[in-house]
Amino acid sequence: MGKIIVVASGKGGVGKTTVTANISIALAAEGNSVVAVDTDLGLRNLDLALGLENSVIYDIVDAALENCRVREAIIKDEKYGKLAFMPASQFKDDISVEFSKYEKLFFELKDKYDYVVVDCPAGIGDMVKGIIKISDMAIIVANPDPYSLRDADKLAYIMEETGVTDIRLIINRMRKNMIFKGVMPDIRSIMETLAVRLLGVVYEDEKFVECSIMGIPVVMDSKNKQKKVFTEIAQRIDGSNIPIKEIRKKRFFK
């Protein structure tokens, strides 16, 4: 039996979907069978992040309501190897589906795959709370700004109250030049305020932004240095003890 990993954020716009796509591909590249599931009904974007927007026929709502077979809602592409993808609905956000139907679907996927990586809607709505309750690991994606970090702290508290024991944090869009200037907090400063285990740090650069806009996951670009970042994140999820390199603020002495 596999593991359900929920990827969530306290606020939107932190790059959660891009992170989900790259983690899923990196886990598959490590030899795991993986299905990435988009649950952001009405606002799906994981298909764009994976470059599979033209392959969608059925979606998670169809599968949950048994309007199609589960395998018919799953998309596979040769370039992603052992990764499969189940999209959210783009137009069925107003359809009321009991969470028990989604829960049944998730457990069915859990029986078939090593990892079920779930891209959640931003915030802490009913769908997010439901998925958190059945997850084996929760990953919070946050940006290194006070607003996002406060939301991440609140989300971690809610996850703990729900009973999740394995909560991890990915800090996304770190900028080295801003850390050096003392404008952006370094990793140690962030972790002193958040009682969450750090899973990885993703630094933003022009090439990463370029790949995101083009719908090309950075882990598919052998020349992109962020490929190593996500590969190491996947290895940590798999249980490897890989240290996280820290870039700290410059200190000047007279």
TORFI-245954 format. One line per field, with one value per atom (N, C-alpha, C): residue number from 0; x, y, z; atom name. Coordinates in Angstrom, 3 decimals, always signed. Layout:
N
nr: [NUM ...];
c1: [X ...];
c2: [Y ...];
c3: [Z ...];
atom: [CA ...];
END
This chain:
254
nr: [0 0 0 1 1 1 2 2 2 3 3 3 4 4 4 5 5 5 6 6 6 7 7 7 8 8 8 9 9 9 10 10 10 11 11 11 12 12 12 13 13 13 14 14 14 15 15 15 16 16 16 17 17 17 18 18 18 19 19 19 20 20 20 21 21 21 22 22 22 23 23 23 24 24 24 25 25 25 26 26 26 27 27 27 28 28 28 29 29 29 30 30 30 31 31 31 32 32 32 33 33 33 34 34 34 35 35 35 36 36 36 37 37 37 38 38 38 39 39 39 40 40 40 41 41 41 42 42 42 43 43 43 44 44 44 45 45 45 46 46 46 47 47 47 48 48 48 49 49 49 50 50 50 51 51 51 52 52 52 53 53 53 54 54 54 55 55 55 56 56 56 57 57 57 58 58 58 59 59 59 60 60 60 61 61 61 62 62 62 63 63 63 64 64 64 65 65 65 66 66 66 67 67 67 68 68 68 69 69 69 70 70 70 71 71 71 72 72 72 73 73 73 74 74 74 75 75 75 76 76 76 77 77 77 78 78 78 79 79 79 80 80 80 81 81 81 82 82 82 83 83 83 84 84 84 85 85 85 86 86 86 87 87 87 88 88 88 89 89 89 90 90 90 91 91 91 92 92 92 93 93 93 94 94 94 95 95 95 96 96 96 97 97 97 98 98 98 99 99 99 100 100 100 101 101 101 102 102 102 103 103 103 104 104 104 105 105 105 106 106 106 107 107 107 108 108 108 109 109 109 110 110 110 111 111 111 112 112 112 113 113 113 114 114 114 115 115 115 116 116 116 117 117 117 118 118 118 119 119 119 120 120 120 121 121 121 122 122 122 123 123 123 124 124 124 125 125 125 126 126 126 127 127 127 128 128 128 129 129 129 130 130 130 131 131 131 132 132 132 133 133 133 134 134 134 135 135 135 136 136 136 137 137 137 138 138 138 139 139 139 140 140 140 141 141 141 142 142 142 143 143 143 144 144 144 145 145 145 146 146 146 147 147 147 148 148 148 149 149 149 150 150 150 151 151 151 152 152 152 153 153 153 154 154 154 155 155 155 156 156 156 157 157 157 158 158 158 159 159 159 160 160 160 161 161 161 162 162 162 163 163 163 164 164 164 165 165 165 166 166 166 167 167 167 168 168 168 169 169 169 170 170 170 171 171 171 172 172 172 173 173 173 174 174 174 175 175 175 176 176 176 177 177 177 178 178 178 179 179 179 180 180 180 181 181 181 182 182 182 183 183 183 184 184 184 185 185 185 186 186 186 187 187 187 188 188 188 189 189 189 190 190 190 191 191 191 192 192 192 193 193 193 194 194 194 195 195 195 196 196 196 197 197 197 198 198 198 199 199 199 200 200 200 201 201 201 202 202 202 203 203 203 204 204 204 205 205 205 206 206 206 207 207 207 208 208 208 209 209 209 210 210 210 211 211 211 212 212 212 213 213 213 214 214 214 215 215 215 216 216 216 217 217 217 218 218 218 219 219 219 220 220 220 221 221 221 222 222 222 223 223 223 224 224 224 225 225 225 226 226 226 227 227 227 228 228 228 229 229 229 230 230 230 231 231 231 232 232 232 233 233 233 234 234 234 235 235 235 236 236 236 237 237 237 238 238 238 239 239 239 240 240 240 241 241 241 242 242 242 243 243 243 244 244 244 245 245 245 246 246 246 247 247 247 248 248 248 249 249 249 250 250 250 251 251 251 252 252 252 253 253 253];
c1: [+0.843 +0.000 +0.878 +0.465 +1.263 +0.959 +1.404 +1.190 +0.470 -0.412 -1.083 -0.332 +0.169 +0.880 +0.049 -0.356 -1.123 -0.173 -0.278 +0.542 -0.403 -0.181 -1.128 -0.387 -1.157 -0.592 -1.657 -1.212 -2.160 -2.771 -2.037 -2.528 -2.185 -2.877 -2.615 -1.416 -0.924 +0.152 +1.547 +1.718 +3.045 +3.848 +3.231 +3.922 +3.692 +2.608 +2.304 +2.143 +1.442 +1.189 +2.471 +3.322 +4.607 +5.463 +5.454 +6.195 +5.635 +4.305 +3.660 +4.072 +4.047 +4.407 +5.835 +6.753 +8.164 +8.460 +7.805 +7.977 +7.482 +6.329 +5.730 +6.636 +7.180 +8.070 +9.356 +9.891 +11.127 +10.947 +9.803 +9.517 +9.443 +8.817 +8.709 +10.089 +10.930 +12.277 +13.130 +12.753 +13.455 +12.988 +12.061 +11.606 +10.268 +9.612 +8.306 +7.171 +6.098 +4.882 +4.128 +3.797 +3.215 +2.008 +0.969 -0.139 -0.304 -0.224 -0.429 -1.900 -2.560 -4.000 -4.287 -4.989 -5.390 -6.786 -6.927 -8.238 -8.759 -8.129 -8.568 -9.694 -10.901 -12.042 -12.388 -12.512 -12.864 -11.668 -10.544 -9.349 -8.117 -8.285 -7.183 -6.024 -4.823 -3.614 -2.515 -2.686 -1.641 -1.441 -2.506 -2.365 -1.454 -1.534 -0.667 +0.784 +0.972 +2.325 +3.014 +2.209 +2.758 +2.747 +2.165 +2.072 +1.113 +0.047 -0.897 -2.313 -2.418 -3.749 -4.571 -3.926 -4.653 -5.020 -4.689 -4.946 -6.138 -6.729 -7.801 -9.120 -9.710 -11.047 -11.967 -11.598 -12.335 -11.517 -12.182 -11.490 -11.877 -11.390 -11.592 -13.067 -13.855 -15.297 -15.965 -15.610 -16.147 -15.808 -14.560 -14.120 -14.831 -14.978 -15.623 -17.100 -17.755 -19.187 -19.410 -18.317 -18.352 -19.012 -18.793 -19.235 -18.252 -17.126 -16.128 -15.333 -14.574 -13.686 -12.520 -11.962 -10.849 -9.711 -9.388 -8.277 -8.546 -9.845 -10.173 -9.914 -9.856 -9.585 -8.096 -7.298 -5.860 -5.123 -4.243 -3.469 -2.025 -1.483 -0.077 +0.629 +1.858 +2.662 +4.040 +4.508 +5.777 +6.936 +6.924 +8.075 +8.195 +7.105 +7.131 +7.310 +7.547 +7.833 +6.723 +7.009 +6.073 +5.097 +5.029 +4.083 +2.760 +1.667 +0.324 -0.294 -1.364 -1.971 -3.484 -4.160 -5.615 -5.991 -6.622 -6.928 -8.167 -8.232 -9.454 -10.405 -11.633 -12.588 -12.399 -12.524 -12.402 -13.742 -14.844 -16.158 -17.152 -16.759 -17.718 -17.521 -17.036 -16.781 -18.057 -19.192 -20.455 -21.192 -20.606 -21.259 -20.931 -21.954 -21.758 -21.470 -20.278 -19.891 -19.489 -20.091 -19.723 -18.264 -17.564 -16.137 -15.887 -16.841 -16.669 -16.395 -16.940 -16.691 -15.239 -14.731 -13.329 -12.417 -12.805 -12.009 -11.867 -12.967 -12.937 -11.984 -12.022 -11.154 -9.685 -9.379 -7.999 -7.438 -8.240 -7.765 -7.588 -8.411 -8.233 -6.907 -6.594 -5.321 -4.145 -4.332 -3.287 -2.910 -3.886 -3.632 -2.833 -2.882 -2.261 -0.913 -0.664 +0.556 +1.370 +2.673 +3.537 +3.219 +2.953 +2.633 +1.441 +0.507 -0.591 -0.326 +0.137 +0.517 -0.636 -1.233 -2.469 -2.201 -2.467 -2.365 -3.685 -3.673 -4.906 -5.209 -6.462 -6.766 -6.051 -5.792 -5.171 -6.150 -5.617 -6.473 -6.820 -7.858 -8.230 -9.719 -10.195 -11.595 -11.883 -13.122 -13.568 -12.801 -12.530 -11.788 -10.400 -9.732 -8.384 -8.406 -9.333 -9.431 -9.699 -10.540 -10.855 -9.641 -8.866 -7.677 -6.606 -6.471 -5.491 -5.755 -7.022 -7.394 -6.964 -6.931 -6.592 -5.156 -4.388 -3.031 -2.030 -0.949 +0.155 +1.264 +1.322 +2.306 +1.685 +1.973 +1.471 +2.649 +2.648 +3.697 +3.082 +3.621 +3.178 +4.170 +3.669 +4.521 +4.298 +5.376 +5.272 +6.374 +6.122 +7.134 +7.793 +9.001 +9.708 +9.299 +7.990 +7.497 +6.593 +6.422 +5.683 +4.238 +3.590 +2.192 +2.066 +2.889 +2.851 +3.294 +4.314 +4.812 +3.797 +3.085 +2.037 +0.939 +0.531 -0.494 -0.013 +1.266 +1.848 +1.823 +2.124 +2.116 +0.710 -0.282 -1.676 -2.091 -1.699 -2.041 -1.393 -0.152 +0.533 -0.204 -0.684 -1.437 -2.708 -3.426 -4.661 -4.362 -3.263 -2.868 -2.577 -1.882 -1.580 -2.850 -3.780 -5.057 -5.864 -5.669 -6.381 -5.783 -4.550 -3.923 -2.780 -2.375 -1.247 +0.047 +0.846 +2.080 +3.323 +3.224 +4.369 +4.088 +4.489 +4.256 +5.601 +5.722 +6.980 +6.742 +7.821 +7.747 +8.702 +8.211 +9.063 +8.993 +10.147 +10.201 +10.488 +9.566 +9.663 +9.954 +10.682 +10.996 +11.955 +12.893 +13.965 +14.860 +15.364 +16.246 +17.550 +18.632 +19.926 +20.334 +20.121 +20.550 +19.806 +18.535 +17.753 +18.146 +18.600 +19.115 +20.407 +21.289 +22.564 +22.361 +21.321 +21.032 +20.387 +19.904 +19.236 +17.764 +17.242 +15.831 +14.959 +15.445 +14.699 +15.334 +14.522 +15.078 +15.786 +16.853 +17.523 +16.782 +17.220 +16.514 +16.435 +17.559 +17.577 +16.568 +16.469 +15.522 +14.085 +13.796 +12.444 +12.117 +13.060 +12.801 +12.731 +13.274 +13.161 +11.738 +10.976 +9.602 +8.552 +8.942 +8.003 +8.458 +7.602 +7.943 +7.539 +8.074 +7.772 +9.088 +9.146 +10.355 +10.573 +11.755 +12.065 +12.357 +11.669 +11.846 +12.734 +12.703 +13.514 +13.362 +14.322 +14.309 +14.512 +13.594 +13.652 +13.991 +15.119 +15.544 +15.009 +14.539 +13.966 +15.051 +15.013 +15.900 +15.141 +15.747 +15.075 +14.703 +15.583 +15.343 +14.162 +14.042 +12.934 +11.608 +11.573 +10.363 +10.014 +11.049 +10.872 +10.200 +10.714 +10.154 +8.700 +8.396 +7.035 +6.059 +6.458 +5.607 +5.362 +6.378 +6.285 +5.654 +5.352 +4.754 +5.737 +7.013 +8.053 +8.596 +8.299 +8.827 +10.351 +10.933 +12.383 +13.132 +12.504 +13.188 +13.352 +12.680 +12.842 +13.964 +14.520 +15.582 +16.905 +17.708 +18.964 +19.947 +19.784 +20.695 +20.252 +19.055 +18.537 +19.012 +19.648 +20.192 +19.104 +17.869 +16.776 +16.360 +16.788 +16.489 +17.049 +18.261 +18.881 +18.093 +17.561 +16.779 +15.577 +14.824 +13.634 +13.985 +15.090 +15.535 +15.840 +16.510 +16.829 +15.576 +14.603 +13.329 +12.652 +12.636 +12.036 +12.769 +14.072 +14.864 +14.603 +14.386 +14.048 +12.683 +11.728 +10.402 +10.537 +11.448 +11.703 +12.440 +12.920 +13.563 +15.049 +15.658 +17.094 +17.382 +18.503 +18.903 +19.900 +19.362 +20.202 +20.154 +21.293 +21.291 +20.861 +20.297 +19.860 +20.890 +21.432 +22.444 +21.812 +22.481 +21.931 +22.734 +22.007 +22.633 +22.167 +23.113 +22.767 +23.100 +22.544 +22.798 +24.287 +24.794 +26.181 +26.319 +27.384 +27.672 +29.029 +29.058 +30.271 +30.884 +32.188 +32.859 +33.893 +34.004 +34.997 +36.295];
c2: [-1.197 +0.000 +1.247 +2.244 +3.451 +4.496 +5.725 +6.845 +7.980 +8.635 +9.831 +11.037 +11.867 +13.086 +14.281 +15.099 +16.283 +17.479 +18.241 +19.444 +20.639 +21.463 +22.535 +23.845 +24.924 +26.236 +27.064 +27.936 +28.781 +29.839 +30.265 +31.272 +30.862 +31.474 +31.169 +31.943 +31.519 +32.248 +31.975 +30.903 +30.615 +29.650 +29.155 +28.207 +26.759 +26.498 +25.141 +24.141 +24.517 +23.596 +23.252 +24.246 +24.005 +23.060 +23.269 +22.398 +20.974 +20.853 +19.537 +18.774 +19.454 +18.817 +18.289 +19.110 +18.716 +17.625 +17.672 +16.606 +15.278 +15.306 +14.086 +13.444 +14.256 +13.730 +13.199 +13.927 +13.505 +12.186 +12.006 +10.742 +9.587 +9.843 +8.817 +8.486 +9.516 +9.304 +8.456 +8.430 +7.618 +6.158 +5.852 +4.476 +4.172 +5.189 +4.982 +5.116 +4.373 +4.598 +5.727 +6.751 +7.974 +8.422 +8.882 +9.550 +10.919 +11.954 +13.321 +13.667 +14.143 +14.405 +15.879 +16.511 +17.908 +17.944 +18.611 +18.697 +20.130 +21.028 +22.429 +22.594 +22.178 +22.157 +23.546 +23.647 +24.918 +25.802 +25.509 +26.338 +25.453 +24.401 +23.461 +24.111 +23.748 +24.244 +23.200 +22.072 +21.054 +20.493 +20.451 +19.988 +20.909 +22.218 +23.179 +23.015 +22.817 +22.656 +21.428 +20.409 +19.174 +19.185 +20.224 +20.296 +19.284 +18.937 +17.901 +18.451 +19.746 +20.364 +19.874 +19.399 +18.933 +17.455 +16.814 +15.380 +15.065 +16.099 +15.883 +15.540 +14.415 +14.018 +13.873 +12.984 +12.824 +13.421 +13.645 +14.270 +13.600 +14.157 +13.559 +13.493 +14.476 +14.454 +13.299 +13.091 +11.959 +10.638 +10.523 +9.282 +9.082 +10.158 +10.059 +9.702 +10.240 +9.968 +8.707 +8.048 +6.820 +7.037 +8.232 +8.504 +7.928 +7.498 +6.830 +5.892 +4.992 +4.153 +4.993 +4.611 +5.372 +5.493 +4.410 +4.428 +5.358 +5.630 +6.534 +7.993 +8.273 +9.640 +9.872 +8.840 +8.929 +9.113 +10.103 +10.426 +9.977 +9.337 +8.934 +9.474 +9.875 +10.382 +9.733 +9.232 +8.495 +9.274 +10.599 +11.381 +11.410 +11.044 +11.073 +9.690 +8.688 +7.360 +6.809 +6.611 +5.964 +6.947 +8.161 +9.149 +9.116 +9.107 +9.230 +10.515 +10.969 +12.243 +12.167 +12.660 +12.773 +14.256 +14.845 +16.278 +16.603 +17.844 +18.355 +18.782 +19.066 +19.566 +21.064 +21.519 +22.943 +23.655 +22.902 +23.538 +22.987 +21.993 +21.328 +21.692 +22.907 +23.307 +23.444 +23.620 +23.805 +22.490 +21.374 +20.081 +19.584 +19.281 +18.811 +17.314 +16.953 +15.554 +15.267 +14.286 +13.925 +13.519 +13.984 +13.685 +12.180 +11.447 +9.991 +9.356 +9.955 +9.428 +9.695 +10.896 +11.198 +10.305 +10.109 +9.271 +7.856 +7.314 +5.982 +5.958 +7.016 +7.121 +7.195 +8.018 +8.158 +6.836 +6.102 +4.824 +3.794 +3.898 +3.013 +3.317 +4.606 +4.999 +4.601 +4.707 +4.352 +2.877 +2.044 +0.610 +0.311 +1.250 +0.989 +1.677 +2.733 +3.526 +3.635 +3.840 +4.051 +5.390 +6.397 +7.724 +8.327 +8.877 +9.668 +11.096 +11.942 +13.314 +14.238 +14.861 +15.626 +17.121 +17.794 +19.250 +19.836 +20.438 +20.946 +22.384 +22.812 +24.231 +25.009 +26.278 +27.098 +27.292 +27.516 +27.757 +26.488 +26.564 +25.447 +25.132 +24.986 +24.639 +23.182 +22.789 +21.430 +20.349 +20.588 +19.600 +19.391 +20.487 +20.401 +19.659 +20.011 +19.363 +17.862 +17.512 +16.099 +15.315 +15.888 +15.193 +15.101 +16.157 +16.147 +14.978 +14.745 +13.687 +12.297 +12.074 +10.739 +10.654 +11.729 +11.755 +11.094 +10.597 +10.008 +11.022 +12.016 +13.093 +14.374 +15.486 +16.778 +17.693 +18.296 +19.229 +20.617 +21.567 +22.956 +23.720 +24.423 +25.257 +26.711 +27.407 +28.800 +29.629 +30.907 +31.849 +32.499 +33.007 +33.592 +35.037 +35.266 +36.582 +36.427 +37.456 +37.319 +36.868 +37.249 +36.879 +35.379 +34.876 +33.464 +32.596 +33.038 +32.256 +32.199 +33.295 +33.275 +32.290 +32.302 +31.369 +29.921 +29.707 +28.362 +27.870 +28.752 +28.397 +28.004 +28.754 +28.446 +27.112 +26.875 +25.627 +24.430 +24.589 +23.510 +23.177 +24.205 +24.000 +23.199 +23.556 +22.854 +21.399 +21.173 +19.807 +18.982 +19.575 +18.871 +18.532 +19.487 +19.269 +18.158 +18.013 +16.989 +15.609 +15.573 +14.294 +13.907 +14.807 +14.510 +14.555 +13.525 +13.456 +13.780 +13.667 +13.929 +15.164 +16.327 +17.598 +18.172 +18.525 +19.063 +20.440 +21.180 +22.520 +22.650 +23.219 +23.610 +25.126 +25.754 +27.200 +27.442 +28.120 +28.343 +29.817 +30.055 +31.404 +32.166 +31.456 +32.124 +32.857 +34.012 +34.780 +35.101 +34.587 +34.718 +36.173 +37.005 +38.395 +39.141 +38.776 +39.441 +38.949 +37.688 +37.173 +37.907 +38.061 +38.742 +40.198 +40.830 +42.217 +42.337 +41.218 +41.244 +41.594 +41.638 +41.958 +40.739 +39.576 +38.319 +37.469 +36.842 +36.001 +34.779 +34.347 +33.126 +31.915 +30.727 +29.502 +29.371 +29.648 +29.483 +30.408 +31.627 +32.583 +32.108 +31.556 +31.062 +29.881 +28.953 +27.749 +28.015 +29.155 +29.529 +29.955 +30.349 +30.804 +29.752 +28.731 +27.682 +26.330 +25.689 +24.378 +23.260 +23.296 +22.310 +21.799 +20.535 +19.933 +20.408 +20.909 +21.440 +20.314 +20.338 +19.307 +19.787 +21.085 +21.589 +23.082 +23.663 +25.100 +25.271 +25.971 +26.192 +27.651 +27.884 +29.243 +29.664 +30.888 +31.378 +31.971 +31.592 +32.195 +32.346 +33.027 +33.332 +32.070 +31.075 +29.841 +29.073 +29.091 +28.410 +29.059 +30.383 +31.115 +30.827 +30.773 +30.475 +29.120 +28.107 +26.757 +26.721 +27.435 +27.464 +28.058 +29.150 +29.810 +28.905 +28.161 +27.297 +25.946 +25.672 +24.389 +23.241 +23.533 +22.505 +22.339 +21.256 +21.050 +21.115 +21.810 +21.993 +20.668 +19.675 +18.382 +17.672 +18.163 +17.589 +18.278 +19.346 +20.107 +19.755 +18.942 +18.456 +19.579 +20.726 +21.849 +22.764 +22.545 +23.420 +22.927 +23.801 +23.408 +23.093 +23.525 +23.218 +21.747 +21.069 +19.637 +18.885 +19.234 +18.581 +18.852 +20.061 +20.439 +19.515 +19.319 +18.477 +16.990 +16.603 +15.215 +14.910 +15.831 +15.633 +15.670 +16.505 +16.524 +15.161 +14.611 +13.288 +12.221 +12.309 +11.329 +11.444 +12.674 +12.844 +12.249 +12.419 +11.815 +10.294 +9.764 +8.316 +7.815 +8.754 +8.349 +8.624 +9.184 +9.475 +10.690 +10.654 +11.757 +12.639 +13.599 +14.483 +15.890 +16.438 +17.780 +18.858 +19.932 +21.064 +22.172 +22.563 +23.612 +24.945 +25.657 +26.917 +28.098 +29.115 +30.380 +31.422 +32.012 +32.927 +34.371 +35.272 +36.691 +36.981 +37.911 +38.313 +39.167 +38.944 +39.766 +40.432 +41.712 +42.459 +42.901 +42.742 +43.096 +44.180 +45.102 +46.165 +45.752];
c3: [+0.000 +0.000 +0.000 -0.767 -0.897 +0.162 -0.112 +0.797 +0.086 +0.822 +0.311 +0.847 -0.061 +0.322 -0.110 +0.832 +0.518 +0.440 -0.640 -0.815 -0.698 +0.323 +0.630 +0.892 +0.921 +1.251 +1.954 +2.826 +3.539 +2.645 +1.633 +0.698 -0.719 -1.674 -3.074 -3.598 -4.756 -5.407 -4.895 -4.100 -3.547 -4.414 -5.500 -6.382 -6.011 -5.295 -4.806 -5.942 -6.992 -8.095 -8.854 -9.074 -9.727 -8.888 -7.579 -6.669 -6.721 -6.703 -6.766 -8.019 -9.155 -10.422 -10.386 -9.907 -9.895 -8.878 -7.712 -6.719 -7.291 -7.930 -8.478 -9.522 -10.412 -11.455 -10.836 -9.851 -9.194 -8.447 -7.796 -7.112 -8.110 -9.259 -10.299 -10.874 -11.007 -11.535 -10.595 -9.299 -8.313 -8.356 -9.265 -9.433 -8.791 -8.210 -7.584 -8.598 -8.364 -9.149 -8.459 -9.219 -8.650 -9.450 -8.755 -9.430 -8.781 -9.599 -9.142 -9.370 -8.325 -8.402 -8.121 -9.027 -8.854 -8.239 -7.093 -6.438 -6.371 -7.122 -7.118 -8.141 -7.741 -8.655 -9.169 -10.484 -11.111 -11.381 -10.754 -10.925 -11.162 -11.921 -12.102 -12.862 -12.449 -13.117 -13.207 -12.502 -12.516 -13.921 -14.711 -16.095 -16.897 -16.619 -17.299 -16.843 -15.544 -14.999 -15.560 -15.913 -16.482 -18.015 -18.593 -20.047 -20.641 -19.876 -20.314 -20.489 -20.659 -20.739 -21.925 -22.975 -24.161 -24.089 -22.964 -22.827 -21.927 -21.351 -20.377 -21.065 -20.654 -21.118 -19.908 -18.994 -17.745 -16.599 -15.455 -14.330 -13.015 -11.915 -10.605 -10.210 -10.635 -10.337 -11.062 -12.337 -13.097 -12.410 -11.948 -11.301 -9.964 -9.180 -7.868 -7.993 -9.022 -9.240 -10.059 -10.435 -11.226 -12.590 -13.136 -14.510 -15.522 -15.025 -15.853 -14.950 -15.552 -14.756 -14.275 -13.145 -12.577 -13.590 -14.262 -15.218 -16.403 -16.693 -17.795 -17.427 -16.128 -15.673 -15.426 -15.656 -15.424 -16.749 -16.765 -17.964 -17.761 -18.784 -18.748 -19.983 -19.796 -20.909 -20.833 -21.953 -21.987 -21.381 -21.561 -21.086 -19.569 -18.862 -17.406 -16.767 -17.566 -17.031 -16.149 -14.863 -13.934 -13.292 -13.830 -13.305 -14.057 -13.296 -13.860 -13.313 -13.939 -13.556 -13.636 -12.587 -12.602 -12.436 -13.431 -13.372 -12.537 -12.114 -11.485 -12.599 -12.229 -13.204 -13.376 -14.585 -14.858 -14.733 -14.826 -14.863 -13.855 -13.056 -12.171 -10.704 -10.436 -9.066 -8.247 -8.931 -8.211 -7.977 -8.409 -8.196 -6.788 -6.038 -4.672 -4.680 -4.230 -4.144 -2.701 -2.097 -0.726 -0.679 +0.362 +0.433 +0.524 +1.053 +1.170 -0.191 -1.261 -2.614 -3.035 -2.670 -2.954 -2.110 -0.857 +0.042 -0.517 -1.001 -1.608 -2.801 -3.606 -4.785 -4.376 -3.368 -2.917 -2.397 -1.644 -1.118 -2.230 -3.266 -4.416 -5.116 -5.244 -5.856 -4.973 -3.665 -2.713 -2.819 -3.157 -3.330 -4.594 -5.556 -6.850 -7.042 -6.276 -6.478 -5.192 -5.355 -4.197 -3.530 -4.370 -3.849 -4.594 -3.816 -4.360 -3.906 -4.832 -4.489 -4.862 -3.857 -4.053 -4.005 -5.106 -5.179 -4.700 -3.519 -2.900 -3.319 -3.161 -3.311 -2.211 -2.441 -1.399 -0.246 +0.938 +2.099 +2.847 +3.657 +4.532 +4.416 +3.174 +2.942 +3.267 +3.051 +3.400 +2.640 +1.345 +0.557 +1.149 +1.489 +2.050 +3.385 +4.251 +5.561 +5.417 +4.456 +4.232 +3.786 +2.864 +2.354 +3.437 +4.220 +5.310 +6.262 +6.560 +7.519 +7.055 +5.752 +5.252 +4.724 +4.880 +4.329 +5.264 +4.675 +5.430 +5.666 +4.802 +4.930 +4.396 +5.054 +4.602 +4.313 +3.131 +2.740 +2.607 +3.355 +3.258 +2.397 +1.395 +0.545 +0.945 +1.221 +1.645 +1.000 +0.852 +0.397 +1.616 +1.473 +2.614 +2.907 +3.038 +3.430 +4.645 +5.457 +6.720 +6.556 +5.458 +5.245 +4.990 +4.067 +3.723 +4.900 +5.626 +6.761 +7.890 +8.118 +9.148 +8.765 +7.484 +7.009 +7.109 +6.814 +6.901 +8.343 +9.279 +10.697 +11.147 +10.693 +11.019 +10.416 +9.169 +8.491 +9.199 +9.629 +10.347 +11.643 +12.331 +13.574 +13.310 +12.236 +11.872 +11.524 +10.808 +10.457 +11.700 +12.652 +13.901 +14.659 +14.693 +15.376 +14.702 +13.387 +12.621 +12.866 +13.347 +13.655 +12.744 +11.859 +10.974 +11.783 +11.693 +12.469 +11.648 +10.326 +9.451 +8.605 +9.113 +8.421 +7.994 +6.731 +6.206 +5.576 +5.420 +4.846 +3.675 +2.575 +1.456 +1.338 +1.418 +1.220 -0.249 -0.904 -2.345 -2.630 -3.716 -4.192 -3.281 -2.706 -1.972 -2.969 -2.586 -3.467 -2.740 -3.292 -2.641 -2.453 -3.482 -3.376 -2.268 -2.062 -1.020 +0.373 +0.456 +1.736 +2.081 +1.087 +1.309 +1.747 +1.202 +1.566 +2.945 +3.467 +4.759 +4.660 +3.414 +3.199 +3.432 +2.994 +3.124 +4.221 +5.073 +6.137 +5.572 +6.242 +5.812 +6.405 +6.032 +6.424 +7.941 +8.606 +10.066 +10.743 +10.255 +10.839 +10.660 +9.488 +9.219 +10.119 +10.254 +11.029 +12.529 +12.959 +14.367 +14.722 +13.695 +13.940 +13.589 +12.815 +12.412 +12.947 +13.699 +14.274 +13.321 +12.107 +11.077 +10.497 +10.221 +9.669 +8.235 +7.942 +6.615 +5.638 +4.505 +3.482 +2.343 +2.054 +0.962 +0.776 +0.059 -0.242 -1.741 -2.369 -3.815 -4.072 -4.715 -5.013 -6.386 -6.443 -7.698 -8.585 -9.851 -10.832 -12.144 -13.073 -14.342 -15.110 -15.094 -15.835 -15.247 -13.920 -13.259 -13.657 -13.644 -14.032 -15.487 -16.326 -17.752 -17.945 -17.243 -17.347 -16.885 -15.804 -15.265 -16.270 -16.912 -17.898 -19.100 -19.499 -20.674 -20.384 -19.099 -18.746 -18.877 -18.585 -18.628 -17.211 -16.534 -15.185 -15.184 -14.205 -14.192 -14.052 -13.455 -13.303 -14.641 -15.669 -17.004 -17.780 -17.188 -17.832 -17.159 -17.800 -17.209 -16.908 -17.568 -17.365 -16.223 -15.718 -14.658 -13.296 -12.541 -11.235 -10.215 -10.491 -9.561 -9.667 -10.719 -10.841 -9.639 -9.224 -8.077 -6.800 -6.668 -5.487 -5.328 -6.414 -6.347 -6.254 -6.865 -6.728 -5.257 -4.582 -3.167 -2.294 -2.656 -1.924 -2.038 -3.258 -3.473 -2.664 -2.621 -1.867 -0.365 +0.120 +1.542 +1.843 +0.914 +1.092 +1.152 +0.349 +0.320 +1.563 +2.371 +3.621 +3.727 +2.671 +2.714 +3.590 +4.293 +5.157 +4.411 +3.659 +2.858 +3.453 +3.836 +4.447 +3.461 +4.005 +3.189 +3.308 +2.177 +2.169 +2.536 +3.417 +3.890 +3.369 +2.895 +2.501 +3.506 +4.194 +5.271 +4.904 +5.675 +5.457 +5.629 +4.825 +4.967 +6.234 +6.945 +8.106 +7.901 +8.154 +7.920 +9.253 +9.376 +10.620 +10.329 +11.229 +11.095 +11.773];
atom: [N CA C N CA C N CA C N CA C N CA C N CA C N CA C N CA C N CA C N CA C N CA C N CA C N CA C N CA C N CA C N CA C N CA C N CA C N CA C N CA C N CA C N CA C N CA C N CA C N CA C N CA C N CA C N CA C N CA C N CA C N CA C N CA C N CA C N CA C N CA C N CA C N CA C N CA C N CA C N CA C N CA C N CA C N CA C N CA C N CA C N CA C N CA C N CA C N CA C N CA C N CA C N CA C N CA C N CA C N CA C N CA C N CA C N CA C N CA C N CA C N CA C N CA C N CA C N CA C N CA C N CA C N CA C N CA C N CA C N CA C N CA C N CA C N CA C N CA C N CA C N CA C N CA C N CA C N CA C N CA C N CA C N CA C N CA C N CA C N CA C N CA C N CA C N CA C N CA C N CA C N CA C N CA C N CA C N CA C N CA C N CA C N CA C N CA C N CA C N CA C N CA C N CA C N CA C N CA C N CA C N CA C N CA C N CA C N CA C N CA C N CA C N CA C N CA C N CA C N CA C N CA C N CA C N CA C N CA C N CA C N CA C N CA C N CA C N CA C N CA C N CA C N CA C N CA C N CA C N CA C N CA C N CA C N CA C N CA C N CA C N CA C N CA C N CA C N CA C N CA C N CA C N CA C N CA C N CA C N CA C N CA C N CA C N CA C N CA C N CA C N CA C N CA C N CA C N CA C N CA C N CA C N CA C N CA C N CA C N CA C N CA C N CA C N CA C N CA C N CA C N CA C N CA C N CA C N CA C N CA C N CA C N CA C N CA C N CA C N CA C N CA C N CA C N CA C N CA C N CA C N CA C N CA C N CA C N CA C N CA C N CA C N CA C N CA C N CA C N CA C N CA C N CA C N CA C N CA C N CA C N CA C N CA C N CA C N CA C N CA C N CA C N CA C N CA C N CA C N CA C N CA C N CA C N CA C N CA C N CA C N CA C N CA C N CA C N CA C N CA C N CA C N CA C N CA C N CA C N CA C N CA C N CA C N CA C N CA C N CA C N CA C N CA C N CA C N CA C N CA C N CA C N CA C N CA C N CA C N CA C N CA C N CA C N CA C N CA C N CA C N CA C N CA C N CA C N CA C N CA C N CA C N CA C N CA C N CA C N CA C N CA C N CA C N CA C N CA C];
END
